[in-house]
């Protein structure tokens, strides 16, 4: 089965608080916001500047907890200005059949980098297509729940996997490893 690159976590509309050309290359982010989204220290992320269109890749380091910082360091500092809105995205390689269990957490931001919304992307089987998409609010979900969304239709997933030729043992293992019921 082919592997596809998918979004795993995203900070959407976070604003640049500083840029430090002389610091080691990276992006410095608030660890509390990283934890809420599911972004790890030293993880490579893609960064898209909504103001300039610049697109770069660098790794995450943690700043002060609660600081709401977003600092571009080293060469990345040349790609932005204070106040620019960024999209910071972490990715993962998965098989298409793992899309149902993957629940990327998306944070949106207010102008002072306070979290505005916590959302999840949800791929599900619908009557129209086997891989349909919606954005859902993640209120009440904890970081541990990020990949165990409680409203997943397990019966539909099992049916889809049977249609794809999966054995009952493989389906049971998949459900057990991806959903806490």
ZIHU-V63657 format. One record per helix or strand. SS is the DSSP state (helix for helix, strand for strand). FROM is the first residue (numbers start at 1). LEN is the number of residues. If there is no record, write none. Layout:
<<SS/FROM/LEN> <SS/FROM/LEN>>
//
This chain:
<<strand/3/13> <strand/18/3> <strand/26/4> <helix/31/7> <strand/44/6> <strand/55/8> <strand/70/4> <helix/74/6> <strand/85/11> <helix/96/3> <strand/105/5> <strand/115/10> <strand/132/6> <helix/143/3> <helix/154/10> <helix/168/11>>
//
